[in-house]
Amino acid sequence: MQKQTLLYLAWGAALIATAGSLYFSEIRGFPPCVLCWYQRISMYPLVAILAVGILRRDSGVATYVLPLSLTGFVISVYQNLLYYNIVPESVAPCVTGISCTTVFIEWLGFITIPLLSLSGFALISTLMIIHLKRRE
């Protein structure tokens, strides 16, 4: 797979994740928790950064993307640990407002919003690591 294709795939994943989070909050009316906001802060800029990197054919774009995608990945791992009661909710930053473990969707019995976020960040991070290691 070419390096440019990896960027398009990562951009598509970031675009879908951004649109999905806006759909859940603005159309479905699900209020985002504190951890969701931090993940949005990590995800939303990736759409623009990757688009500019693609348009400018910037070979270093992965170095701009990885800090944000890995930060979002770590936060989403933590939220999933909270969500599945591996880490007690008493140590969660979600003390005011919506709980970080609130169940809004559960498609096929296991696909949740925190899992979707984790998948998006994992995919983008993996694509960017491959992009860095690939020689063209």
GROMACS elastic network, one bead per residue, 0.5 to 0.9 nm:
[ bonds ]
;  ai    aj funct       b0    kb
    1     4     6  0.84503   500
    1     5     6  0.65625   500
    1     6     6  0.71930   500
    2     5     6  0.52664   500
    2     6     6  0.66127   500
    2   131     6  0.85106   500
    2   134     6  0.82700   500
    2   135     6  0.89998   500
    2   136     6  0.73048   500
    3     6     6  0.51342   500
    3     7     6  0.65679   500
    3     8     6  0.89222   500
    3    59     6  0.85791   500
    3   130     6  0.83525   500
    3   131     6  0.55820   500
    3   132     6  0.86220   500
    3   134     6  0.69284   500
    3   135     6  0.80691   500
    3   136     6  0.71388   500
    4     7     6  0.51129   500
    4     8     6  0.63895   500
    4     9     6  0.87606   500
    4    54     6  0.70645   500
    4    57     6  0.78458   500
    4    59     6  0.89703   500
    4   131     6  0.84800   500
    5     8     6  0.50362   500
    5     9     6  0.62027   500
    5    10     6  0.86059   500
    6     9     6  0.51420   500
    6    10     6  0.61814   500
    6    11     6  0.85361   500
    6   127     6  0.58612   500
    6   128     6  0.73423   500
    6   130     6  0.79877   500
    6   131     6  0.64903   500
    7    10     6  0.50805   500
    7    11     6  0.59929   500
    7    12     6  0.84801   500
    7    50     6  0.67264   500
    7    51     6  0.85080   500
    7    53     6  0.80355   500
    7    54     6  0.66519   500
    7    61     6  0.85836   500
    7    62     6  0.83663   500
    7   124     6  0.89190   500
    7   127     6  0.75405   500
    7   128     6  0.75734   500
    7   131     6  0.77843   500
    8    11     6  0.50106   500
    8    12     6  0.60573   500
    8    13     6  0.85837   500
    8    50     6  0.79422   500
    8    51     6  0.82973   500
    8    54     6  0.73412   500
    9    12     6  0.50555   500
    9    13     6  0.61987   500
    9    14     6  0.86431   500
    9   124     6  0.80397   500
    9   127     6  0.77702   500
   10    13     6  0.50625   500
   10    14     6  0.61563   500
   10    15     6  0.85207   500
   10    46     6  0.87399   500
   10    47     6  0.87273   500
   10    50     6  0.75144   500
   10   120     6  0.89340   500
   10   123     6  0.73257   500
   10   124     6  0.50101   500
   10   125     6  0.83249   500
   10   127     6  0.64264   500
   10   128     6  0.76015   500
   11    14     6  0.50910   500
   11    15     6  0.60336   500
   11    16     6  0.85572   500
   11    46     6  0.73180   500
   11    47     6  0.58274   500
   11    48     6  0.85019   500
   11    49     6  0.86820   500
   11    50     6  0.55754   500
   11    51     6  0.67095   500
   11    54     6  0.87489   500
   11   124     6  0.81010   500
   12    15     6  0.50297   500
   12    16     6  0.60815   500
   12    17     6  0.84819   500
   12    47     6  0.81192   500
   13    16     6  0.51728   500
   13    17     6  0.60457   500
   13    18     6  0.85100   500
   13    47     6  0.87432   500
   13   120     6  0.62884   500
   13   121     6  0.85752   500
   13   123     6  0.75598   500
   13   124     6  0.68306   500
   14    17     6  0.50766   500
   14    18     6  0.60240   500
   14    19     6  0.84849   500
   14    43     6  0.64886   500
   14    44     6  0.73282   500
   14    45     6  0.88233   500
   14    46     6  0.62076   500
   14    47     6  0.55174   500
   14    50     6  0.85997   500
   14   120     6  0.71417   500
   14   121     6  0.82677   500
   14   124     6  0.73937   500
   15    18     6  0.51623   500
   15    19     6  0.60561   500
   15    20     6  0.83599   500
   15    43     6  0.88439   500
   15    44     6  0.81067   500
   15    46     6  0.82686   500
   15    47     6  0.57157   500
   16    19     6  0.51076   500
   16    20     6  0.58172   500
   16    21     6  0.84981   500
   16   120     6  0.87075   500
   17    21     6  0.61117   500
   17    22     6  0.85827   500
   17    43     6  0.75146   500
   17    44     6  0.84090   500
   17   116     6  0.80876   500
   17   117     6  0.72051   500
   17   120     6  0.65391   500
   17   121     6  0.89270   500
   18    21     6  0.52970   500
   18    22     6  0.62889   500
   18    23     6  0.85646   500
   18    40     6  0.75463   500
   18    43     6  0.67552   500
   18    44     6  0.59029   500
   18    47     6  0.79278   500
   19    22     6  0.51658   500
   19    23     6  0.60255   500
   19    24     6  0.86762   500
   20    24     6  0.62018   500
   20    25     6  0.86851   500
   21    24     6  0.51826   500
   21    25     6  0.62740   500
   21    26     6  0.83664   500
   21    32     6  0.86714   500
   21    36     6  0.89175   500
   21    40     6  0.78851   500
   21   113     6  0.85730   500
   21   117     6  0.88386   500
   22    25     6  0.52269   500
   22    26     6  0.55347   500
   22    27     6  0.74120   500
   22    28     6  0.89766   500
   23    26     6  0.54511   500
   23    27     6  0.50534   500
   23    28     6  0.63576   500
   23    29     6  0.82910   500
   23    30     6  0.89305   500
   24    27     6  0.59581   500
   24    29     6  0.62801   500
   24    30     6  0.56137   500
   24    31     6  0.81080   500
   24    32     6  0.86428   500
   24   113     6  0.88978   500
   25    28     6  0.58504   500
   25    31     6  0.55387   500
   25    32     6  0.66293   500
   26    29     6  0.53629   500
   26    30     6  0.74255   500
   26    31     6  0.84174   500
   27    30     6  0.81838   500
   30   104     6  0.71128   500
   31    97     6  0.89279   500
   31    98     6  0.70060   500
   32    35     6  0.79336   500
   32    36     6  0.54522   500
   32    37     6  0.63773   500
   32    98     6  0.71436   500
   32    99     6  0.89831   500
   32   100     6  0.83706   500
   33    36     6  0.50973   500
   33    37     6  0.63877   500
   33    38     6  0.89226   500
   33    94     6  0.67971   500
   33    97     6  0.70373   500
   33    98     6  0.52620   500
   33    99     6  0.62160   500
   33   100     6  0.54683   500
   33   101     6  0.87634   500
   33   102     6  0.87476   500
   34    37     6  0.51929   500
   34    38     6  0.65545   500
   34    39     6  0.88347   500
   34    93     6  0.69754   500
   34    94     6  0.58141   500
   34    95     6  0.89729   500
   34    96     6  0.86892   500
   34    97     6  0.81066   500
   34    98     6  0.78547   500
   34    99     6  0.83024   500
   34   100     6  0.71142   500
   35    38     6  0.50912   500
   35    39     6  0.62542   500
   35    40     6  0.86197   500
   35    75     6  0.68926   500
   35    76     6  0.76827   500
   35    78     6  0.87895   500
   35    79     6  0.68143   500
   35    92     6  0.89413   500
   35    93     6  0.75879   500
   35    94     6  0.74736   500
   35   100     6  0.67268   500
   36    39     6  0.50299   500
   36    40     6  0.61423   500
   36    41     6  0.86482   500
   36    75     6  0.86545   500
   36    76     6  0.81645   500
   36    79     6  0.84687   500
   36   100     6  0.78361   500
   36   114     6  0.81364   500
   36   117     6  0.87345   500
   37    41     6  0.62481   500
   37    42     6  0.87457   500
   38    41     6  0.50349   500
   38    42     6  0.64902   500
   38    43     6  0.87796   500
   38    72     6  0.73786   500
   38    75     6  0.75056   500
   39    42     6  0.50539   500
   39    43     6  0.61042   500
   39    44     6  0.85775   500
   39    71     6  0.80667   500
   39    72     6  0.50285   500
   39    73     6  0.80651   500
   39    75     6  0.66477   500
   39    76     6  0.69732   500
   39   117     6  0.78243   500
   40    44     6  0.57037   500
   40    45     6  0.86229   500
   40    72     6  0.80037   500
   41    44     6  0.59834   500
   41    45     6  0.72092   500
   41    68     6  0.84878   500
   41    72     6  0.81717   500
   42    45     6  0.66649   500
   42    46     6  0.73314   500
   42    67     6  0.87509   500
   42    68     6  0.50416   500
   42    69     6  0.63920   500
   42    70     6  0.86531   500
   42    71     6  0.67911   500
   42    72     6  0.53087   500
   42    73     6  0.89137   500
   43    46     6  0.54444   500
   43    47     6  0.74567   500
   43    68     6  0.71375   500
   43    69     6  0.69108   500
   43    72     6  0.69540   500
   43   120     6  0.89427   500
   43   121     6  0.78864   500
   44    47     6  0.59409   500
   44    48     6  0.77304   500
   45    48     6  0.54761   500
   45    49     6  0.61217   500
   45    50     6  0.85148   500
   45    65     6  0.89166   500
   45    68     6  0.83679   500
   46    50     6  0.57426   500
   46    51     6  0.81699   500
   46    64     6  0.89185   500
   46    65     6  0.64588   500
   46    68     6  0.75445   500
   46    69     6  0.78833   500
   47    50     6  0.55217   500
   47    51     6  0.61254   500
   47    52     6  0.87266   500
   48    51     6  0.50401   500
   48    52     6  0.61167   500
   48    53     6  0.84446   500
   49    52     6  0.53060   500
   49    53     6  0.60887   500
   49    54     6  0.86160   500
   49    61     6  0.75278   500
   49    64     6  0.75914   500
   49    65     6  0.71137   500
   50    54     6  0.60312   500
   50    55     6  0.85493   500
   50    61     6  0.69343   500
   50    62     6  0.84270   500
   50    64     6  0.88493   500
   50    65     6  0.73942   500
   51    54     6  0.51294   500
   51    55     6  0.61579   500
   51    56     6  0.85445   500
   52    55     6  0.51047   500
   52    56     6  0.59565   500
   52    57     6  0.81006   500
   52    58     6  0.80127   500
   52    61     6  0.86037   500
   53    56     6  0.52876   500
   53    57     6  0.56074   500
   53    59     6  0.75921   500
   53    60     6  0.79867   500
   53    61     6  0.54252   500
   53    62     6  0.86357   500
   54    58     6  0.66445   500
   54    59     6  0.88885   500
   54    61     6  0.82778   500
   55    58     6  0.78231   500
   56    59     6  0.87998   500
   57    60     6  0.88660   500
   57    61     6  0.85158   500
   58    61     6  0.56009   500
   58    62     6  0.88745   500
   59    62     6  0.75148   500
   59    63     6  0.89925   500
   59   131     6  0.88803   500
   59   132     6  0.86789   500
   60    63     6  0.55941   500
   60    64     6  0.71556   500
   60   132     6  0.81906   500
   61    64     6  0.51956   500
   61    65     6  0.62708   500
   61    66     6  0.86983   500
   61   128     6  0.85678   500
   62    66     6  0.58412   500
   62    67     6  0.89584   500
   62   125     6  0.88390   500
   62   127     6  0.87925   500
   62   128     6  0.52055   500
   62   129     6  0.74557   500
   62   131     6  0.68425   500
   62   132     6  0.65205   500
   63    66     6  0.55975   500
   63    67     6  0.72935   500
   63   128     6  0.81000   500
   63   132     6  0.79744   500
   64    67     6  0.65478   500
   64    68     6  0.76280   500
   65    68     6  0.56272   500
   65    69     6  0.61138   500
   65    70     6  0.85196   500
   65   124     6  0.85234   500
   65   125     6  0.80405   500
   65   128     6  0.73873   500
   66    69     6  0.50139   500
   66    70     6  0.57122   500
   66    71     6  0.81766   500
   66   124     6  0.82356   500
   66   125     6  0.60802   500
   66   128     6  0.65993   500
   66   129     6  0.78430   500
   67    70     6  0.53794   500
   67    71     6  0.60298   500
   67    72     6  0.85940   500
   68    71     6  0.51271   500
   68    72     6  0.61533   500
   68    73     6  0.84832   500
   69    72     6  0.51174   500
   69    73     6  0.60040   500
   69    74     6  0.86948   500
   69   120     6  0.89001   500
   69   121     6  0.55356   500
   69   122     6  0.77977   500
   69   124     6  0.66183   500
   69   125     6  0.56531   500
   70    74     6  0.61533   500
   70    75     6  0.85840   500
   70   121     6  0.70575   500
   70   122     6  0.79623   500
   70   124     6  0.88541   500
   70   125     6  0.63077   500
   71    74     6  0.52653   500
   71    75     6  0.63243   500
   71    76     6  0.86156   500
   71   121     6  0.87867   500
   72    75     6  0.51239   500
   72    76     6  0.60244   500
   72    77     6  0.85208   500
   72   117     6  0.83749   500
   72   118     6  0.80295   500
   72   121     6  0.62709   500
   72   122     6  0.89939   500
   73    76     6  0.50925   500
   73    77     6  0.60818   500
   73    78     6  0.86082   500
   73   117     6  0.79954   500
   73   118     6  0.59516   500
   73   119     6  0.85010   500
   73   120     6  0.83589   500
   73   121     6  0.50758   500
   73   122     6  0.62551   500
   73   125     6  0.80175   500
   74    77     6  0.50940   500
   74    78     6  0.62797   500
   74    79     6  0.86855   500
   74   118     6  0.85516   500
   74   121     6  0.88947   500
   75    78     6  0.51026   500
   75    79     6  0.62206   500
   75    80     6  0.86850   500
   75   118     6  0.85743   500
   76    80     6  0.60854   500
   76    81     6  0.85077   500
   76   114     6  0.64152   500
   76   115     6  0.78051   500
   76   117     6  0.63743   500
   76   118     6  0.51728   500
   76   119     6  0.89614   500
   76   121     6  0.80343   500
   77    80     6  0.51329   500
   77    81     6  0.62096   500
   77    82     6  0.86899   500
   77   114     6  0.83804   500
   77   115     6  0.86346   500
   77   118     6  0.64171   500
   78    81     6  0.50599   500
   78    82     6  0.63218   500
   78    83     6  0.85782   500
   78    87     6  0.81517   500
   79    82     6  0.50128   500
   79    83     6  0.59627   500
   79    84     6  0.86098   500
   79    87     6  0.89802   500
   79    92     6  0.85120   500
   79   100     6  0.68648   500
   79   101     6  0.77486   500
   79   114     6  0.65734   500
   79   115     6  0.89364   500
   79   118     6  0.89017   500
   80    84     6  0.60264   500
   80    85     6  0.83521   500
   80    86     6  0.83803   500
   80    87     6  0.89512   500
   80   101     6  0.83945   500
   80   114     6  0.58830   500
   80   115     6  0.67249   500
   80   118     6  0.78794   500
   81    84     6  0.54251   500
   81    85     6  0.61505   500
   81    87     6  0.54651   500
   81    88     6  0.84867   500
   82    85     6  0.50675   500
   82    86     6  0.59855   500
   82    88     6  0.62440   500
   82    89     6  0.59742   500
   82    91     6  0.87729   500
   82    92     6  0.73779   500
   82   100     6  0.74050   500
   82   101     6  0.65423   500
   83    86     6  0.76837   500
   83    87     6  0.81771   500
   83    89     6  0.82661   500
   83   100     6  0.70124   500
   83   102     6  0.78663   500
   83   103     6  0.85960   500
   83   114     6  0.77351   500
   84    87     6  0.78411   500
   84   101     6  0.80368   500
   85    88     6  0.58315   500
   85    89     6  0.73428   500
   85   101     6  0.86685   500
   87    90     6  0.84689   500
   87    91     6  0.75538   500
   87    92     6  0.84738   500
   88    91     6  0.60898   500
   88    92     6  0.74935   500
   89    92     6  0.50651   500
   89    93     6  0.85766   500
   89    94     6  0.83015   500
   89    99     6  0.87469   500
   89   100     6  0.81967   500
   89   101     6  0.79258   500
   90    93     6  0.84462   500
   90    94     6  0.89318   500
   90    95     6  0.83955   500
   91    94     6  0.86639   500
   92    95     6  0.70196   500
   92    99     6  0.87976   500
   92   100     6  0.75721   500
   93    96     6  0.82947   500
   93   100     6  0.82979   500
   94    97     6  0.68776   500
   94    98     6  0.69432   500
   94    99     6  0.56187   500
   94   100     6  0.59089   500
   95    98     6  0.81710   500
   95    99     6  0.73311   500
   96    99     6  0.77061   500
   98   101     6  0.85165   500
   98   102     6  0.73055   500
   99   102     6  0.54622   500
  100   103     6  0.88546   500
  100   114     6  0.89803   500
  101   114     6  0.88076   500
  103   106     6  0.71929   500
  103   112     6  0.74773   500
  103   113     6  0.82665   500
  104   112     6  0.75900   500
  104   113     6  0.75061   500
  105   111     6  0.75086   500
  105   112     6  0.55751   500
  105   113     6  0.67492   500
  106   109     6  0.52902   500
  106   110     6  0.55774   500
  106   111     6  0.51770   500
  106   113     6  0.79799   500
  107   110     6  0.60522   500
  107   112     6  0.66934   500
  108   111     6  0.62997   500
  109   112     6  0.84878   500
  110   115     6  0.83774   500
  111   114     6  0.83563   500
  111   115     6  0.61161   500
  111   116     6  0.69203   500
  112   115     6  0.51175   500
  112   116     6  0.61992   500
  112   117     6  0.86843   500
  113   116     6  0.50264   500
  113   117     6  0.62552   500
  113   118     6  0.86525   500
  114   117     6  0.51015   500
  114   118     6  0.61880   500
  114   119     6  0.86217   500
  115   119     6  0.60796   500
  115   120     6  0.85787   500
  116   119     6  0.50914   500
  116   120     6  0.62036   500
  116   121     6  0.87503   500
  117   120     6  0.51267   500
  117   121     6  0.62699   500
  117   122     6  0.84712   500
  118   121     6  0.53410   500
  118   122     6  0.59816   500
  118   123     6  0.85007   500
  119   122     6  0.50828   500
  119   123     6  0.60112   500
  119   124     6  0.85898   500
  120   123     6  0.52032   500
  120   124     6  0.62126   500
  120   125     6  0.85215   500
  121   124     6  0.52038   500
  121   125     6  0.59468   500
  121   126     6  0.83916   500
  122   125     6  0.51846   500
  122   126     6  0.59721   500
  122   127     6  0.85124   500
  123   126     6  0.51793   500
  123   127     6  0.61184   500
  123   128     6  0.86091   500
  124   127     6  0.51612   500
  124   128     6  0.61823   500
  124   129     6  0.86596   500
  125   128     6  0.51519   500
  125   129     6  0.61727   500
  125   130     6  0.86366   500
  126   129     6  0.51340   500
  126   130     6  0.62108   500
  126   131     6  0.84911   500
  127   130     6  0.51482   500
  127   131     6  0.60557   500
  127   132     6  0.87120   500
  128   132     6  0.61769   500
  128   133     6  0.86636   500
  129   132     6  0.51224   500
  129   133     6  0.63436   500
  129   134     6  0.86251   500
  130   133     6  0.51321   500
  130   134     6  0.59580   500
  131   134     6  0.52446   500
  131   135     6  0.81963   500
  132   135     6  0.80171   500
